[in-house]
């Protein structure tokens, strides 16, 4: 797999003023994805290669037969941009037309990371549930890369609208079970569906491994592998039909 770190400066953009929810936006040259190859961003939040979500992710990728390029980010170990208050301040100054060269330089790594999402066909997230939601490293990544006018559409910007219809696969695990009518709710899948949907990943395929605290691991592994193969088959068909 290819490691794709957020410090990359491959992507370039122009900073301009425009109307949106932040009174401005970042405007960029639209990406052209290579239809012959599927770009997959794998956000690995697993506790290790033997965890259920990591096993599921491997089976999914192994059973995605279309030619693909996988960009894996290990959110526990890779050196990523640490989005801080000074980045947010520089972003707002740029959006308001008051940014200095120092602000643009400071925000550039965040901008590159945000733009890279536009070049992906599939986002694959492998994560455990922590406290009914996602681990903090995944939230930190999301808060870094989700940026208005770059990869999510808060207006009718056609350069971003054309990215709708892309695919999000979330493989998550939880010790308990979360029936739809239950009092305790799963906030992992609804949140990830909503936030990645804003960026055009509107086809959502969850593989939610529930009840791991009471089930035999062999049973959970077999179910996970079956669901991962099923998702890979469905998505392969979608990709082959060009939808």
N, C-alpha and C positions, 0 to 999 in steps of 0.2 A: 504494500500500500504506500501511497505517496503522502508524506506528512505536509500539511498545508498550515503554516504558522501565520498568525495574524500580524506579524511584523513585516510581512511582504509589502513591497512597494511597487508591485507589478502594475496595479491598476491606477489610472490617472483620471481626474475629473476636473471640471471647471466650476468655480464657485460663483453663482450669480443670484440676483434677487428675483423672486417670483412670489405670487400669492399662494399661500397654503395656511394650514393651521398655525404655523410658527411665523407667519408674515414673511416667509422666505423659504427657499429650498436650495438644495444642491442639484445642479443640472449636469448631466453627463451624457457622453456619447453612448447610445444603446449598444448592448452586447449582442453579438451574433453567435448563438450556440451551434456547435457542429452536430448536425443531425445524424451523423454516422456513428457517433460515440455518445454514451450516456455519462454525464458528469454526476458523481454521487459525493455529497458531503456527509461524512460519517462523524457524528458528534458522539464520542465515546466517553460516557460518564460511568461506565461499569466499575465495579470494585476489583475486577481482574478478569483474565481470559476464561476462567472456569465459572464465572457467574452466569446466571440464566440469561440475562440480557445480552451479554457478550456472545454466548453460544447462539442465541437467536440471530444476532446481527451477522455472525459468520455464516450461518446457514442461509440467511437471506441473500447475502452477497454471493456466496458460492452458487446459488441457484438462479441468479439473474444472468441468463445466458448472453444477453446482448453485450456487445463490446462496450466496455466501461472504463472510466478512469475514476478511481476512488481517492478522495482527499480526506484523510483521517486526521481529526484533531482529538488528541487525548487531553481532555479538559482538566485532568488531575496533574499532569506532568509537563505538558508543553508550555513553553514560555510565550504567553499571550499578552496582548495589550491590556494593561490594567487601567480600565476606564475610571477616571477620578473626577473630582469636582472641577479641576482646571480644564479638562477636556470639555465638560459640559458648558463651562463659561465661554471658552473659545468658540464652541459651536454656535452658541446663541449670538455672540458678537458677529460672527461671519454671516449668519442668517439675517441679521439686522443691518448688514452692510457696513459694519464698523470694525471688522476684523483686521488685524495687522498681519504682517508676514509671519511674525512669531506665532500668532493664533493659527494660521494656516499650517505651519510646520508642526505645531503641537497636535493638531487634529488629523494630520495626514495619515498616520497609521490606522486610526479608527475608520477613516474614509475608505482606505484600501480594503480593510476587512469587511466593511459594509457592502462595498461594490462587488466583492467576490461572490456574495450570495446570488447576485443576478446571473451568474454564469453556471448555476447548478440546475440540473434537471430533477434530482431527487435529494431530499435531506433525510438521512437515517439517524434517528436518535436512539441510543441505548442507555437507559437510565433506571436506577432504582427509585422508588418513592422514599422521600424523606419528609416526615411530619406532614403527610398527606399531600405534599407538593414536590417540587424538584430540588435537587442539591444546589447549594449556593454557587458552585462553579458554573453550572449551566445557566443560572439566572444572570451571573456576571457576564457570560458570553453574550446572552441575548441582549442585555442592556448596552453592551458595546456595539453590536453589529446592527441592531434594528434602528434605522435612522430615516426620518421623514424625507421624502423626495429622492432618496438614494435607492432604497429597496422596499419601502412600503408606500402605498398610494393613499394620501389623504386628500387627493383632489382627482381631477380627470386626466392626469398626466398620462398620455398614451404610451410613453416609453416604458412605464411601469405596468400599465394595465395589460400589455401584451404578455407579461410574465405569468398571468393567471393560468390555472390548470396544471401547474406542476405538482409534484408528488411529495408528501410527507409520510414517512413510516416511523412510528414510535413504538419501540419495544421497551416496556416498562414492567416493573415487578413490585409486588407488595406482599407483606406477610399476612394481612387480613384480606377479606373479600368485601367488595363494594357493590352491592346490588343497587340498581337505579333508584329504588324507593327507600333505600336505607338512610338512616339519620346521618351517618358519617359519610362524607363525600370524597371522591377522588378528584383532586384538583390538578393532577399531572396532565392527563389527556385533554380535558377541556381548555386548559391554558395554552398548551403547546399547539393545539389545533387552531386556536384563535390567533395567537401571535404570529405563527408561520403562515397562516391563511392571509394575513395582512400583506405578506411579502409575495403572494402569488402561489403558495403551496396549498392549493384549495382541494386537492384530492388526498384525503386523510385515511391512512390504514393503520389502526392501532392493534398492537398485540400486547394485551394486558395480562400479565402472569400473576394471577391472584392466589391468595391462600397458601403462600409458600411456607408459612410457619407450621401448617398442619398437614401438608402433603409430603409424600416421599419425593426426594429430589429427582429420582428416576422418572416418576410420573410427570413432574413439572418439565423436565428436559424433553421428554417425548412429546408432550403437548406443544411446547415452544417450537421444537423443530418442525412439527407438522404445520403449525400456523405460519411459520417463517417460509416454508416451502410453498404453501398456498398463496401467501402474499406475493412472493417472487413470481409465481406463475401468472397471477392476475395482472401484475404490473408489467411483466414482459409482454403480455398480450396487448395491453394499453399502449406501450411504447411502439410495438410493431405496427399498430394501426395508426400511429401518429396522432393520438388524441392527447 
